Amino acid sequence: MKPATCFLAAVAAAGLASIAGCASHPPPPDWQMNARTASERALTAYLSGDARIEAQELQRARSEIARTGRTDLLARIELAHCAAQVGSLVFQPCAGFEALRADVPAPERAYADYLAARVQAQDIGLLPEAQRGVAAGASGDAANVAALGSIADPLSRLVAAGVLFEAGRADPQVIAVAIDTASMQGWRRPLLAWLGVQLKRAELAGASDEAQRLRRRIEIVQGRAAL
């Protein structure tokens, strides 16, 4: 299963029903398959740093779902997109979702609040299962790292790391987990973001050798290194 597909399935848990489902008889309507495919492509393009393809596919997914008039399904597309932003350390209001908030069920609202690092304790049970440990975890570094380690899906793990960072709970081990996750998947956008965090920490600590190493690695990811 593709990482984007796994992530959409993870977002679908605990009340966030999957867009396309798994039924084979009868076959799903075209809009379901089209929306899921476009959503996956939009996520992949975003993580790869391809803004043009991302915008095209995200609009296609929105258009397919708009045919149904289902605000809950449209909200899930917006949440998946905003979650990828959080995993890439882009913290801003999830405008597409907020325009729909008044008309969507509680699980979607809880997930949006989680992405903004402000989910209420009574709503943690409404979150996708993979994210509950991070949402409920203590402020201790070991607990945060353990919660991340329990998340099998790479994109879900990266999103959780982003939430920890936004909440001021990302220690060097959390940052390292996020970097390793993005690197293993070849996700350029979040990898550069997290490497930038690590670089800033090295510079502030006066670790010049480490900072130089990180700059060289960033240049490789950016395609600017002399190979």
N, C-alpha and C positions, 0 to 999 in steps of 0.2 A: 504494500500500500504506500502511495506517495506521502511524504511528510505533510503536504498541504491537505491531502485527503484525511490523514490521521488527525490533523488539527481540527478540521471541520467536524470530524466525528466527535472529538473531545469537547468542542464547544457545544455540540449537540446534546451532550449528556445532561442528565438531571433536568429534563424539561425543555431543553433546546433541541427539538426534534431535527433529525438530519434533513437536508434539503431534498435529496433524491430518494432516500430510503433504499431498501434492499429487495423489495418485492419483485418477483419475476413474472407473476401471472395476475393480472395482465401487465404488459410492459408499462413503465412510468410514462407520463406525458412528456412531450418533447421539451417543454419549458423546464422541467426538473433537471433533466440531463444537461441541457444547455446552460442552466444557471450554475450547476455544480462545476461543470468543466470551466466555465468562465471565471468562477470564483477561485478555483485552484490555480488557473493561469495568472490571475491578478496577484494572488499571494506570492507565487513563485517569482513573478516579474518584480514585485516590490522588494522582496528579499535579495534579489540579484541586482537591484539598483536600476532596473529598466523602467523609467517613469512613463515612457510612451505606451508600452505594452500594458503596463499596470492600469493606466487610465482607460485604455480601450476596453480591456477585459472587465474591469470593475463596472464600467457603464453598461456593458453587455449583460452582466449578471443582474444588475439593477433593473434593466429593461425587461428581462425575461420574467423576473419575479413580479414586477409591476403589473404584468398581465393578469395576475391572480387577485390583485387587490389585497394581498395578505401583508399587513404591516409587521406581523411577527417574523415572517420569513425575510422580509426586507431588512428588519432590524438585525437579524443574524449575520447577513452579509456585511452590514456596516460594522458590527462588533468584531467579526473576523479580521476585517481590514484594520480597525483601530488596535486590535490586539497585536498584529504584526508590527505596527508602529511602536507600541510599548516595548516589544521585544527588541526593537532597534533604537530604543532610548529617545523616541520622539514623543514628547508628552504635551498634548494639547487636547482641548475638548473634542469628544467624538461627535462632531457636528451632525453627521448623517444620522446617527442614532438619536441624538437629543431631539431632533425634529420629529421623531416617532415615539419618544418615551411615553407620552400620555396614553398611547393606544397599544402598548405591548405588555405581555404578562410579567409577573414578578421575577422569574428567573433571568430574563433578559436585562431587566433593570439592575438586578443584583450583580450580574456580570459586568455591566458598564461601570458600576460603582467600584467593583474590584479592580478594573483596569485603571481607575483613577486613584487607587490605593485608599479608598474610603468605604469599603463594604462594611455593613453593620454585622455584628456577631450573630444576630438572629437570622441573617440571610446567607450565611456561609454554606448551609446545607442546600441552597438553591444553585450553587456554583457547579460547574463541571467537576467531577470527582478529582481529577488530576490537580486542580488548583486549590482544593480545600485545605490541604496541609500548609501551604504557604500562607493562605488567608488567615488560618487559625493559629499559626505558629507563634512561639514566643520570640522575643527580640534577640535571643541568643544566637550567635553565629553558627554553632554546631547544628542547632535545630533547623536553621534556614538551609544549610547545605544538605542536611539529611532530607528535607522536604523536596529540594530540587532533585536529589538523586533518586527519589522514588517516582519521578515523572519519566515515563518511557518515551513519550513522543517528543522529538527534538523541538518542535515549534512551541508546544505547550510549556516545555522546560524553559525556553528562552523568554516566553511571555512572563512566566513566574519570576524569572530573574529580573526582568524589567520592572515588575511590580515591587519587588524587594528594593530595587534601586530607587524607585520613585518614593518609597516610604522611608528611605534613609536606613535600610536594613541590609544593604549589600556590602559585605566585607570582601577582602581580597579573594577569598575562596569562591564566593558567589560570582565575582567578576571572572575568575578563571574558568568556572564551569560554563558561563555564558560564552566566553571566547572559544573554548574547546567545542561547544555545541555548534556555534555558527561556522567555525572553521571546518568541522567534520562534514557539514552539509554544503559547504561552498557558498554560504550566504554572505555576499560581499557587504551589503548595507549594514546589517547588524554587527558583523565582524569589525568593520571600521569604527563603528560607534563605540563598541566595548574596548577595542584596542586604544581608542582615544582616551577613554577613562583611565585605563591602565597607564598610559603614557603620562597623563596629567599627575597621577599619583606618584609616579617615579620622579617626575620633575620636582614636585613639591617636597619629596623626601631627599632630594639631592643625589639620587642614584643615577649618575650620569651614564654609566655603562649600560644599565638597564634601559634608560631612556633612548640611547642610541640604538640599541637592539630593537626596541619597539618601533622606532622611526623607520628602520630598515624593513621591518616586517610590514608596516603600513604601506611603504612604497611598493612592495611586492604585490599586495592586495590591490593597490591602485593601478598597477601595471606600469609604474614609473621606474622600477628598479632595472639596473643593467644586468641582465641574465646571460 
